Amino acid sequence: MTAVGDAAFEMIQEIRRQFREIPGLLEGKADPDNARCVDIATKAALKKMVLPGVIAVAAPVIVCFWLGPQALGGMLGGALLGCVLMALMMANAGGAWDNAKKFIEKGNLGGKGSDVHKAAVVGDTVGDPFKDTSGPAMNILINVMAIVSLVIAPLLV
């Protein structure tokens, strides 16, 4: 979640810089530097995923060799259950926040510009990374931990 926020903030700064420095961009007469924005998003995604990736790879190895194969099985089972439930919650909550904003923008509960709409926009700001990045990342976490466990399995015999 924080990675998405950090990358978005960096992207906003770059877009503001381009509006200031590229003449005619605001009027639609000049082309933006899209490559710079893609570069920001790519670098942020790679940089922020190093620590979670190391944890996902190292945790099964550490648990297996420190606590044993039974503990590794328990860790994988707990990770599977915890991650699936967390991913489902994130997908549903993110979708609910998104739908709430759309509902309000159709004129319900005060419509656009109201305090309710402002609150819904804040909720959707949290909801989008929930359903688009954090929830799906749980699937990757489960897969990486299971694959690492299968790779080290022959060392246990």
Helices and strands as residue ranges (DSSP letters): H 2-21, H 34-48, H 50-67, H 69-105, G 108-110, H 115-129, I 130-134, H 135-156
